[in-house]
Amino acid sequence: MAFRDHLILITSPEDFADEHILIERMFEQGLSKLHVRKPGRSKRDLDYWLLGLGLDYRKRCVLHSDFNTAIDLEVGGVHTKPLLPNDPILNRKPANFSFSTSCHSFNEVNDLPSYLDYAFLSPIYDSISKIGYKAAFSVGEIKSFLFTFAQNNSLPIYALGGVDKDNLEDLEQMGFSGAALLGGIWNYADPLQAWIDVFQSK
């Protein structure tokens, strides 16, 4: 499977005109998973936002929120802080529901619990969407860490931070399983074309 088949899109934190139409067209153009991150939204607001997408597309969404909200809104997963291994929530995980989290250091990655389906490591490059959010690792450090990590772990690690169509090949060579995009899509005047360019770049 090509590296482009392991690309995740994170929603813009702000709403804008035709957002749902653009997202559904991105799904039609190869997007497999959308992370819904809308900071400060209530459950009711998230519900309204998600209802703007067709049910088939909602099932391919991962919510940056708590587990119960994700279950209530019938999405495909939740992205949140790691749970304790004995947390009763883990016994309530539906079929085809994913757990993921974010890491900002190699130590955090090494300490991840085994129930997770994947994790983000960031920032890999200077952020496109956050001013002053600079790369935290050298290419050599990443390659060495991911090579060692993969010897004893099968958990997919996705690159986040400054990802765009021009660095996907480099990220694959570093050893990442995939990548997550935010500013590399939404900062363009035509986000749909930006996604098509990314998806077709490899």
Phi, psi and omega in degrees: 000134183291154180302325181296339177283357178241041177256133179247138175254134175257134182297156170296139179295338180255148175281155175205165184300139176065019181302313183292323178297315179298316181297316180296324177291327175294320174301318179294336181260026170108352178296129181257332183214133179243125173268121182265106179238106180232084187304139175081001181281143172282166177302320180297317179296319178296321178300312179299317181297313182294328178293347174285349177254149175296154184303317180301324179284324178299326179293343180259014178259148173239127187265130174276083184196203179267163185300314184297320177296318179298320178294315181298326183269003172057046175262181188268359180176177179225140177246113188204179177296148180302143176267162173289147183303333181261014181296128181299341177302325184297335178280351181256008182293120179290166175296144178062028178250132184253150171245132176217167181208174180244143178232150180233013176204160178294324179299319178298319179297315181298333183266006184293140178288157187285344183286345183294151178265331175190170180213152174265144169239128182206164353272133180279315173241171173302132184296141175277327187262341182241113180295131177084001180269095191267157177304139185254354186221155171271160179301318180297318178298318181295312180302313181297315182295311183295325177296313180293316181300319183291343180293330185235003183222141177255003182294124178291134177246125182254139177281141177218143178109103178075017183282131172211184187295338184279346182240010181298318181297320178297320180296320177297318180291334176290337179114006178290149178281336182185192182210154177245137183243145176223278179298333179294353176240304190284344179278358178268152179297330179238086183301324180297314178295325178298318178296315179301318179296320178294311185295330182265003186283342179226000000 
